[in-house]
Amino acid sequence: MAAEEGEVAEAEKQEEEDQVVNPWEVSAKEGGKIDYDKLIVQFGCQRLDQSIIDRVQRLTSRPPHVFLRRGVFFAHRDFNEILDAYERREKFYLYTGRGPSSEALHLGHLVPFMFTKYLQDAFKVPLVIQLTDDEKCMWKNLSVEESKRLARENAKDIIACGFDISRTFIFSDFNYVGGAFYENMVRIDKCVTYNKVVGIFGFTGEDHIGKISFPAVQAAPSFPSSFPHLFSGKDNPRCLIPCAIDQDPYFRMTRDVAPRLGYHKPALIESLFFPALQGETGKMSASDPNSAIYVTDSGKILKNKINKYAFSGGQDSIENHRKYGANLEVDISIKYLGFFLEDDAELEHIKREYGEGSMLTGEVKKRLGEVLTELVERHQRARATVTDEMVDAFMAVRPLPNMFN
């Protein structure tokens, strides 16, 4: 059996009794935590180790992003090959995306875009961002018009992350799919049997045919010929996809197909899931605004959410807390600081003091409120400057003549 067929076969075993991870469902048995070590084995990807992080620093001459240093992006597929190509001065491009199902993004939605901006700046490479408004129309039962509207609203939040317009093309599926992109979709479709797509994604006889055909839409941006206005005449550049690990099934399928169509297998660098305020066993939900911090929240609202809902690893009394200290493994404030507090020394100090009981839950939550207020207010200021004309400019089908300079 070929290696990639092995990857896909491994994926077809993923729905084990204890956890389910796919693009539409993330759950662990009896409300438990996701076992990422087991997920790496199930999916057949590799752990992102310190040697790779050190190599990124050496090649880019800049400190590794906090998400690399802290293991937020923890797994990969062929990331070393991307670094090999970069060292040989060969070209690659970035591809990531967003399913626009809500008007406001929460902090978990920002994670892949914050990291992708770092990659774009560090490696000075072009980026395509797919807004899968067609997917959300099918899965969330939204109208076509509403899905397209949400895509533009989400594009404003993405642009506010600071992407370089001279290296970035943002597109919505409803507006862009056609021509060379659609040709690649058809080529992909012809390579994937119905049984295989059911095995990878778990579709049932009750799912409409739009869902079954959608994976080729998300696969197509992995191939540079889907963007002839960007890559026509270029030497088949490789593709690197930063994403959360629940998107892995799409790209296992894509990697299986790529060699048969004459393309490099897309490489992936994959992140942990961002936990809900109520704890890692909780789920961020658009129907529960108190399960997450949104980029539209005011400082007052987000601090109230943290104080009221952020699951604490502290003890039930100050006396016990001073005696036994906090359980850092379950404390959400510590986990959020691990994502967004840049200062490594300060984070280690907080963890040590809190773990020993010298620092109280309220003090940790106060510091988290300060960190997140600064982040969210900075994002709100940036988003306020994004006009409809800017969205049109990022989404214009145009060449990017200096995208590799």
HUKAKA-V774655 format. One record per pair of residues at least 24 apart in sequence whose ideal C-beta (glycine too) atoms are under 10 Angstrom apart, sorted by the first residue. I is the first residue (numbers start at 1). J is the second residue. Records with the same first field share a line. If there is no record, write none. Layout:
BEGIN
I->J + J
END
This chain:
BEGIN
2->256 + 259
3->44 + 255 + 256 + 259 + 265
4->44 + 252 + 253 + 254 + 255 + 256 + 257 + 258 + 259 + 260 + 265
5->196 + 256
6->44 + 256
7->43 + 44 + 45 + 77 + 248 + 251 + 252 + 253 + 255 + 256 + 265
8->44 + 192 + 196 + 199 + 200 + 249 + 252 + 253 + 255 + 256 + 257
9->44 + 196 + 199 + 200 + 252 + 256
10->41 + 42 + 43 + 44 + 45 + 252
11->42 + 43 + 44 + 196 + 199 + 200 + 201 + 248 + 249 + 252 + 253 + 256
12->195 + 196 + 198 + 199 + 200 + 201 + 202 + 249 + 252
13->42 + 43 + 199
14->39 + 42 + 43 + 44 + 199 + 200 + 202 + 248 + 249 + 252
15->42 + 199 + 202
16->42
20->202 + 246
21->244 + 245 + 246 + 248 + 249 + 273
22->200 + 201 + 202 + 246 + 247 + 248 + 249 + 250
23->99 + 135 + 139 + 201 + 214 + 215 + 218 + 243 + 244 + 246 + 247 + 248 + 249 + 250
24->99 + 135 + 139 + 201 + 202 + 211 + 246 + 249
25->202 + 246 + 283
26->244 + 245 + 246 + 273 + 283
27->281 + 283
28->280 + 281
30->281
31->279 + 280 + 281 + 282 + 283
32->280 + 281
33->273 + 275 + 279 + 280 + 281 + 329 + 330
34->245 + 246 + 272 + 273 + 275 + 280 + 281
36->71 + 74 + 75 + 245 + 270 + 272 + 273
37->74
39->74 + 75 + 245 + 246 + 248 + 270 + 272
40->74 + 75 + 76 + 245 + 270
42->248
43->75 + 77 + 245 + 248 + 249 + 252 + 268 + 270
44->77 + 248 + 252
45->74 + 75 + 76 + 77 + 78 + 79 + 245 + 248 + 251 + 252 + 268 + 269 + 270
46->75 + 76 + 77 + 78 + 79 + 80 + 268 + 270
47->71 + 74 + 75 + 76
48->72 + 73 + 74 + 75 + 76 + 79 + 80 + 269 + 270 + 271
49->74 + 76
51->80
52->76 + 79 + 80 + 83 + 269
55->79 + 80 + 83 + 84 + 86 + 87
56->82 + 83 + 86 + 118 + 119 + 122 + 123 + 269
57->122
58->83 + 87
59->83 + 86 + 87 + 122 + 123
60->86 + 118 + 119 + 121 + 122 + 123 + 124
61->122
62->118 + 121 + 122
63->122 + 342
64->118 + 122
65->114 + 115 + 117 + 118 + 119 + 121 + 122 + 342
66->114 + 115 + 118 + 338 + 339 + 340 + 341 + 342 + 343 + 344 + 347
67->111 + 112 + 114 + 115 + 118 + 242 + 269 + 271 + 272 + 338 + 339 + 340
68->115 + 118 + 119 + 269
69->338 + 342 + 344
70->272 + 337 + 338 + 339 + 340 + 341 + 344 + 347
71->271 + 272 + 338
72->111 + 114 + 115 + 271 + 272 + 273 + 274 + 338 + 339
73->111 + 112 + 115 + 119 + 242 + 243 + 244 + 245 + 268 + 269 + 270 + 271 + 272
74->245 + 269 + 270 + 271 + 272
75->245 + 248 + 268 + 269 + 270 + 271 + 272
76->240 + 242 + 267 + 268 + 269 + 270
77->240 + 241 + 248 + 251 + 252 + 255 + 265 + 266 + 267 + 268 + 269 + 270
78->238 + 240 + 255 + 264 + 265 + 266 + 267 + 268 + 269
79->240 + 242 + 267 + 268 + 269 + 270
80->267
81->238 + 240 + 264 + 265 + 267
82->119 + 123 + 125 + 238 + 239 + 240 + 264 + 266 + 267 + 268 + 269
83->123 + 240 + 267
84->238
85->237 + 238 + 240 + 264 + 267
86->123 + 125 + 238 + 240
90->235 + 236 + 237 + 238
91->125 + 126 + 224 + 231 + 234 + 235 + 236 + 237 + 238 + 403 + 404
92->123 + 125 + 126 + 224 + 237 + 238 + 239 + 240 + 264 + 266 + 267 + 404
93->120 + 123 + 125 + 126 + 127 + 128 + 167 + 169 + 221 + 222 + 224 + 227 + 230 + 231 + 234 + 237 + 238 + 239 + 240 + 403 + 404
94->119 + 120 + 123 + 125 + 126 + 127 + 128 + 129 + 167 + 168 + 239 + 240 + 241 + 242 + 269
95->126 + 127 + 128 + 129 + 130 + 218 + 220 + 221 + 222 + 223 + 224 + 226 + 227 + 239 + 240 + 241 + 242 + 243 + 251 + 266 + 268
96->127 + 128 + 129 + 130 + 158 + 221 + 240 + 241 + 242 + 243 + 247
97->128 + 129 + 130 + 131 + 132 + 135 + 158 + 170 + 171 + 173 + 218 + 221 + 241 + 243 + 247 + 250
98->129 + 130 + 131 + 132 + 133 + 136 + 150 + 151 + 154 + 155 + 157 + 158 + 170
99->130 + 131 + 132 + 133 + 134 + 135 + 136 + 139 + 140 + 147 + 150 + 151 + 154 + 218 + 247
100->131 + 132 + 133 + 135 + 136 + 137 + 140 + 142 + 146 + 147 + 148 + 149 + 150 + 151 + 152 + 153 + 154 + 155 + 157 + 158 + 172
101->132 + 133 + 135 + 136 + 137 + 139 + 140 + 142 + 146 + 147 + 150 + 154 + 286
102->136 + 140 + 150 + 153 + 154 + 286 + 294
103->146 + 149 + 150 + 153 + 154 + 157 + 286 + 294 + 296
104->153 + 154 + 157 + 286 + 289 + 292 + 294 + 295 + 296 + 297
105->153 + 154 + 156 + 157 + 158 + 160 + 161 + 292 + 294 + 295 + 296 + 379 + 383
106->274 + 276 + 277 + 284 + 285 + 286 + 289 + 291 + 292 + 293 + 294 + 295 + 296 + 297
107->274 + 284 + 292 + 293 + 294 + 295 + 297 + 302 + 336 + 339 + 340 + 372 + 375 + 376 + 379
108->244 + 271 + 273 + 274 + 275 + 276 + 284 + 292 + 293 + 339
109->154 + 157 + 158 + 244 + 274 + 284 + 292 + 294 + 295
110->157 + 158 + 160 + 161 + 274 + 293 + 295 + 339 + 340 + 375 + 376 + 379
111->242 + 244 + 271 + 272 + 273 + 274 + 339 + 340
112->161 + 241 + 242 + 243 + 244 + 247 + 269 + 270 + 271 + 274
113->157 + 158 + 159 + 160 + 161 + 162 + 163 + 242
114->161 + 162 + 242 + 339 + 340 + 375 + 379
115->161 + 242 + 243 + 269 + 271
116->158 + 161 + 163 + 168 + 240 + 241 + 242 + 243 + 269
117->158 + 161 + 162 + 163 + 164 + 168 + 242
118->242
119->240 + 242 + 269
120->162 + 163 + 164 + 167 + 168 + 242 + 403
121->162 + 163 + 164 + 167
123->240 + 404
124->164 + 167 + 402 + 403 + 404 + 405
125->167 + 237 + 238 + 240 + 403 + 404
126->164 + 166 + 167 + 168 + 169 + 224 + 227 + 230 + 231 + 234 + 237 + 400 + 402 + 403 + 404
127->163 + 164 + 167 + 168 + 169 + 170 + 240 + 242 + 400 + 403
128->168 + 169 + 170 + 171 + 176 + 221 + 222 + 224 + 226 + 227 + 230 + 231 + 239
129->154 + 155 + 158 + 159 + 163 + 168 + 169 + 170 + 171 + 172 + 221 + 394 + 395
130->169 + 170 + 171 + 172 + 173 + 176 + 177 + 217 + 218 + 220 + 221 + 226
131->155 + 158 + 170 + 171 + 172 + 173 + 174 + 175 + 176 + 395
132->172 + 173 + 174 + 214 + 217 + 218
133->172 + 173 + 174 + 175
134->172 + 173 + 174 + 177 + 210 + 214 + 217 + 218
135->173 + 210 + 211 + 214 + 215 + 217 + 218
136->173
137->173 + 174 + 210
138->207 + 208 + 209 + 210 + 211 + 213 + 214
139->207 + 210 + 211 + 214
140->286
144->174
145->174
147->172 + 173 + 174
148->172 + 173 + 174 + 175
151->175 + 391 + 395
152->388 + 391 + 392 + 395
153->383 + 391
155->386 + 388 + 390 + 391 + 392 + 394 + 395
156->382 + 383 + 384 + 385 + 386 + 387 + 388 + 390 + 391 + 394
157->295 + 296 + 379 + 380 + 382 + 383 + 386
158->383 + 386 + 391 + 394
159->382 + 383 + 385 + 386 + 387 + 390 + 391 + 393 + 394 + 395
160->295 + 378 + 379 + 380 + 381 + 382 + 383 + 384 + 385 + 386 + 390
161->379 + 382 + 383
162->379 + 382
163->394
164->400 + 402 + 403
165->390 + 393 + 394 + 396 + 400
166->400 + 401 + 402 + 403 + 405
167->230 + 400 + 402 + 403 + 404 + 405
168->393 + 394 + 395 + 400 + 403
169->221 + 227 + 229 + 230 + 394 + 395 + 396 + 397 + 398 + 399 + 400 + 403
170->391 + 393 + 394 + 395 + 396
171->221 + 226 + 227 + 394 + 395 + 396 + 397
172->395
173->214 + 217 + 218 + 220 + 221
175->395 + 397
176->221 + 226 + 227 + 395 + 397
177->217 + 220 + 226
179->226 + 228 + 229 + 397
180->220 + 223 + 224 + 225 + 226 + 227 + 228 + 229 + 231 + 232
181->217 + 220 + 221 + 223 + 225 + 226 + 227 + 228
182->216 + 217 + 220 + 226
183->220 + 225 + 226
184->216 + 217 + 219 + 220 + 221 + 222 + 223 + 224 + 225 + 226 + 227 + 257 + 261 + 263
185->213 + 214 + 215 + 216 + 217 + 218 + 219 + 220 + 223 + 226
186->216 + 220
187->216 + 219 + 220 + 223 + 225 + 257 + 260 + 261 + 262 + 263
188->215 + 216 + 217 + 218 + 219 + 220 + 222 + 223 + 253 + 254 + 256 + 257 + 258 + 260 + 261
189->213 + 215 + 216 + 217 + 219 + 257
190->216 + 257 + 260 + 261
191->216 + 219 + 253 + 254 + 256 + 257 + 258 + 260 + 261
192->216 + 219 + 253 + 254 + 256 + 257
196->253 + 256
197->249 + 253
199->249 + 253
200->248 + 249 + 250 + 252 + 253 + 256
201->249 + 250 + 253
202->249
214->250
215->249 + 250 + 251 + 253 + 254
216->250 + 253 + 254 + 257
217->250
218->247 + 249 + 250 + 251 + 253 + 254
219->250 + 251 + 253 + 254 + 255 + 256 + 257 + 258 + 266
220->254
221->254 + 266
222->250 + 251 + 254 + 255 + 257 + 258 + 263 + 264 + 265 + 266 + 267 + 268
223->254 + 257 + 258 + 261 + 262 + 263 + 264 + 266
224->263 + 264
225->261 + 262 + 263
227->397 + 400
228->397 + 399
229->396 + 397 + 398 + 399 + 400
230->397 + 398 + 399 + 400 + 403
231->399 + 400 + 403
232->399
234->403 + 404
236->262 + 263 + 264
237->264 + 404
238->263 + 264 + 265 + 266 + 267
239->263 + 264 + 265 + 266 + 267 + 268
240->266 + 267 + 268 + 269
241->266 + 267 + 268 + 269 + 270
242->267 + 268 + 269 + 270 + 271
243->268 + 269 + 270 + 271
244->270 + 271 + 272 + 273 + 274
245->270 + 271 + 272 + 273
246->270 + 271 + 273
247->271
271->339
272->335 + 338 + 339
274->335 + 336 + 339
275->310 + 311 + 330 + 332 + 335 + 336 + 339
276->309 + 310 + 311 + 332
277->305 + 306 + 308 + 309 + 310 + 311 + 332 + 333 + 336
278->309 + 310 + 311 + 332
279->309 + 310 + 311 + 312 + 313 + 330 + 331 + 332 + 335
280->311 + 329 + 330 + 332 + 335
281->311 + 330
282->309 + 311 + 332
293->336 + 368 + 369 + 372 + 373 + 375 + 376
294->376
295->375 + 376 + 377 + 379 + 380 + 382 + 383
296->376 + 379 + 380 + 383
297->372 + 373 + 376 + 377 + 380
298->373 + 376 + 377 + 380
299->369 + 370 + 372 + 373 + 374 + 376 + 377 + 380
300->369 + 373
301->376
302->368 + 369 + 372 + 373 + 375 + 376 + 377
303->365 + 366 + 368 + 369 + 370 + 372 + 373
304->369
305->369 + 372
306->332 + 333 + 336 + 364 + 365 + 366 + 368 + 369 + 372 + 373
307->333 + 361 + 362 + 365 + 366 + 368 + 369
308->365
310->334 + 335 + 336 + 361 + 364 + 365 + 368 + 369
311->335
312->360 + 361 + 362 + 364 + 365
313->354 + 355 + 361 + 364
314->354 + 357 + 359 + 360 + 361 + 362 + 364 + 365
315->357 + 360 + 361
318->357 + 360 + 361 + 362
319->357
320->357
321->354 + 357 + 358 + 359 + 360 + 361
322->356 + 357 + 358 + 360
323->357
324->355 + 356 + 357
325->352 + 353 + 354 + 355 + 356 + 357 + 358 + 359
326->351 + 353 + 354 + 355 + 356 + 357 + 359 + 360 + 361 + 364
327->354 + 355
328->352 + 354 + 355 + 364
329->355
331->355 + 361 + 364 + 365
332->364 + 365 + 368
333->361 + 362 + 363 + 364 + 365 + 366 + 367 + 368 + 369 + 371 + 372
334->364 + 368
335->368
336->364 + 365 + 368 + 371 + 372
337->364 + 367 + 368 + 371 + 372
339->371 + 372 + 375
340->368 + 371 + 372 + 374 + 375
341->367 + 368 + 370 + 371 + 372 + 375
342->371
343->371
346->371
END
